[in-house]
Amino acid sequence: MLRGFADTSRLTILDALAKSPFVVQELVAHTGLTQPNISNHLRCLLECGLVASDRDGRFVRYRISNSRITTLLSDVDALLDVVAEGVEACDNYRET
């Protein structure tokens, strides 16, 4: 499951879905990611159980599978506000 949280693109998608369910094209507009990229990451998020999908006419609408995931994302953001300086200073978390 944590694999779903281990990528910036997946976190971006989860952040968008935490606000509202979306079809892929709406996620493209909200995130700026490409359609193939979003589709690939949605597959991972579905497999991890973080996202669920519902048929909406000819489209598939994606949503956060459980409200606890939204709570977790919010709690992680709040925690990062507290420990951000330590994370920034840690060589293991720096982008290369």
Sine and cosine of phi, psi and omega as CSV:
sin_phi,cos_phi,sin_psi,cos_psi,sin_omega,cos_omega
0.00,0.00,-0.65,0.76,-0.05,-1.00
-0.91,0.42,-0.35,0.94,0.08,-1.00
-0.84,0.54,-0.56,0.83,0.02,-1.00
-0.89,0.46,-0.47,0.88,0.00,-1.00
-1.00,-0.04,-0.07,1.00,-0.19,-0.98
-1.00,-0.01,0.30,0.95,-0.04,-1.00
-0.63,-0.78,0.68,-0.73,-0.02,-1.00
-0.86,0.51,-0.66,0.75,0.00,-1.00
-0.90,0.44,-0.68,0.74,0.02,-1.00
-0.91,0.42,-0.63,0.78,0.06,-1.00
-0.90,0.43,-0.60,0.80,0.05,-1.00
-0.89,0.45,-0.68,0.73,0.03,-1.00
-0.91,0.42,-0.72,0.70,0.01,-1.00
-0.88,0.47,-0.64,0.77,0.03,-1.00
-0.88,0.48,-0.68,0.73,0.03,-1.00
-0.90,0.43,-0.71,0.70,-0.03,-1.00
-0.93,0.37,-0.38,0.92,0.06,-1.00
-0.92,0.40,-0.40,0.92,0.00,-1.00
-1.00,0.04,-0.57,0.82,-0.08,-1.00
-0.15,-0.99,0.49,-0.87,0.14,-0.99
-0.93,0.37,0.56,-0.83,-0.02,-1.00
-0.64,-0.77,0.44,-0.90,0.24,-0.97
-1.00,0.04,0.21,-0.98,-0.11,-0.99
-0.83,0.56,-0.72,0.69,-0.05,-1.00
-0.89,0.45,-0.56,0.83,0.06,-1.00
-0.93,0.37,-0.60,0.80,0.06,-1.00
-0.91,0.42,-0.61,0.79,0.07,-1.00
-0.85,0.53,-0.73,0.68,-0.02,-1.00
-0.91,0.40,-0.62,0.78,-0.06,-1.00
-0.98,0.20,-0.49,0.87,-0.12,-0.99
-0.96,-0.27,-0.40,0.92,-0.09,-1.00
0.99,0.17,0.03,1.00,0.06,-1.00
-0.99,0.16,0.34,-0.94,0.01,-1.00
-0.98,0.19,0.37,-0.93,0.00,-1.00
-0.87,0.49,-0.72,0.69,0.04,-1.00
-0.88,0.47,-0.61,0.79,0.02,-1.00
-0.89,0.45,-0.74,0.67,0.01,-1.00
-0.88,0.47,-0.71,0.70,-0.01,-1.00
-0.86,0.50,-0.67,0.74,0.03,-1.00
-0.89,0.46,-0.72,0.70,-0.01,-1.00
-0.94,0.34,-0.57,0.82,0.06,-1.00
-0.89,0.46,-0.60,0.80,0.05,-1.00
-0.86,0.51,-0.71,0.70,0.03,-1.00
-0.89,0.47,-0.72,0.69,-0.02,-1.00
-0.90,0.44,-0.59,0.81,0.08,-1.00
-0.91,0.41,-0.72,0.70,0.00,-1.00
-0.89,0.46,-0.57,0.82,0.01,-1.00
-0.98,0.22,-0.22,0.98,-0.01,-1.00
0.99,0.13,0.20,0.98,-0.01,-1.00
-0.99,0.12,-0.40,0.91,-0.04,-1.00
-0.79,-0.61,0.53,-0.85,0.10,-0.99
-0.83,-0.55,0.29,-0.96,-0.01,-1.00
-0.74,-0.67,0.49,-0.87,0.04,-1.00
-0.71,-0.70,0.65,-0.76,0.06,-1.00
-0.95,0.33,0.74,-0.67,0.02,-1.00
-0.76,-0.65,0.99,0.11,-0.12,-0.99
0.92,0.39,-0.83,-0.55,0.03,-1.00
-1.00,-0.03,0.04,1.00,-0.01,-1.00
-0.95,-0.31,0.28,-0.96,0.12,-0.99
-0.91,-0.40,0.83,-0.56,0.00,-1.00
-0.98,-0.17,0.78,-0.63,-0.03,-1.00
-0.98,-0.22,0.55,-0.83,-0.01,-1.00
-0.53,-0.85,0.33,-0.95,0.13,-0.99
-0.90,0.44,0.73,-0.69,-0.12,-0.99
-0.97,0.26,-0.40,0.92,-0.06,-1.00
-0.49,-0.87,0.67,-0.74,-0.04,-1.00
-0.88,0.47,-0.38,0.93,0.03,-1.00
-0.91,0.42,-0.46,0.89,0.04,-1.00
-0.92,0.40,-0.69,0.73,0.05,-1.00
-0.88,0.48,-0.67,0.74,0.04,-1.00
-0.88,0.47,-0.69,0.72,0.02,-1.00
-0.87,0.49,-0.71,0.70,0.02,-1.00
-0.87,0.49,-0.66,0.75,0.03,-1.00
-0.91,0.42,-0.68,0.73,0.01,-1.00
-0.91,0.42,-0.62,0.78,0.03,-1.00
-0.91,0.42,-0.67,0.74,0.06,-1.00
-0.86,0.51,-0.69,0.72,0.01,-1.00
-0.90,0.44,-0.66,0.75,0.03,-1.00
-0.90,0.44,-0.66,0.75,0.02,-1.00
-0.88,0.47,-0.55,0.83,0.07,-1.00
-0.86,0.51,-0.55,0.84,-0.05,-1.00
-0.99,0.13,-0.63,0.78,-0.13,-0.99
-0.94,-0.34,0.20,0.98,-0.11,-0.99
-0.82,0.57,-0.67,0.74,-0.02,-1.00
-0.88,0.47,-0.65,0.76,0.03,-1.00
-0.91,0.41,-0.64,0.77,0.02,-1.00
-0.91,0.40,-0.68,0.73,0.02,-1.00
-0.87,0.49,-0.58,0.81,-0.04,-1.00
-0.98,0.17,-0.25,0.97,-0.06,-1.00
-0.99,0.15,0.84,-0.54,-0.01,-1.00
-0.87,0.49,-0.47,0.88,-0.02,-1.00
-0.93,0.36,-0.35,0.94,-0.06,-1.00
-0.95,-0.30,-0.02,1.00,0.01,-1.00
-0.97,0.25,0.65,-0.76,0.10,-0.99
-0.98,0.21,0.62,-0.78,0.00,-1.00
-0.99,-0.12,0.00,0.00,0.00,0.00
